[in-house]
């Protein structure tokens, strides 16, 4: 694929000689896929605003406090806010 096309993807060799690696993905697709895949296995997909978080003794997130649902404990939290998380 040429650099002139609308999407240019680098290869590993190019990434190792450029700036530190950062990946960007479509947050909607990232959130929708596991929600569909894991929903039948009892996993709960919550769409809410996180207003705080709690950590265990290691500093790992043990729960998040959401605007509408309060405290939610879990083993895995996926932040799909994209650039909104920076503001």
C-alpha positions, 0 to 999 in steps of 0.5 A: 500500500502506498503512502498516498492512499487514504490508509497507510500501515507500517510494518514492524521494521518501520515501527522500530525506527520511528517514534515509540509505538502507539496503536489506535483502534475503533473504540466502538468495534472494540467494545461491541465485539467482546460484548457480543462474544461474551454476553452469552457467557454471563459477562456484563457490558456496561456503558456508563461514565467512570467517575472514580476507581478503586485499587487493591494493595498492588495498585491494580484497579479493583472497581470503578465508580460509575455515574449511573450504576455506582461501584462495579467490581470486576476482573477486566475493565476496558476503556473505550473512550478514545481521545475523550479520556484525555480531556 
